[in-house]
Amino acid sequence: GRCDGTCTKCGRGKFANDDNTGCGDCPAGQFSTGAANTACTMCTEGMYQKDHGKTACTDASPGHYVPDLGLSYQTPHVRCPCGQFGVGASPTKPGSCQNCAAGHFKGAEGAYAEQCAPCPAGQFAEGTGFCACKMCAEGSFQDEKAQEGCKGCPAGRFGDKEGAIGVHWCPH
């Protein structure tokens, strides 16, 4: 149906059917802004429209994405397991998970935006992807956070506690 001056003016959020004798609502995932539309426009990537008969699309909410044209829904970004955090997400991409760096941990599965935390003093994570930090063993200490290992007590001194946070925990 081409308009030859006798088109039905359907209004915003609607379109004229093929023979221009009636109007229909734009379907979910599409919209129209003019008064004499012969078709609706699909929502772009990163936007969606869940309802019929609308004049605009909605941006993907924070923590969500819309990967294709004309969608009526948004999808949450990936959830990352313990020991991993999210990278590379956008309004059009789900993102992926990456291991926490050495000296850092993430204790449980969580939303994409949850980041890894540094190991506190007295603890360490010697590699990547840790769900929990390890306590420094007896005879060692760690006085800094976000470390990959512990420091040994100085010669002639010995610590008898796990998780020591300073050399003062290594008595003579």
C-alpha angles and dihedrals in degrees: 000000000000121000111244097172094286097081122138111248102223104176134232117326091024139083136205116253121243096276093041093237099114144018134241135191116255106255124245110285091035139075143183130209104184133075100236107042123160090190141013125244121242118238112253126241110287091032134078142178119210097184136067124243099026132152099213144019127244124240116243109266120245108282093026139088140200110206103185144039121270100018124157096203144043127224128217118249115256120290113232124218124234111293093031138083134196126266137172101023122146138159087280102035132061096218127221138245126256131188119263112254122256110282091030136088144183114207104204145013109282150159119302093257095056107109133203119266128220117255108253124241111286091036138074146184111213097194141020129284100036121166091196138012121246123236118246108254126243109285093035139074141187119211096180132064127236095035133153096215147357133265120242120240112260119266112287094020129094132189118213099192132081117233096028112180101197146019088258086074087067103077123189 
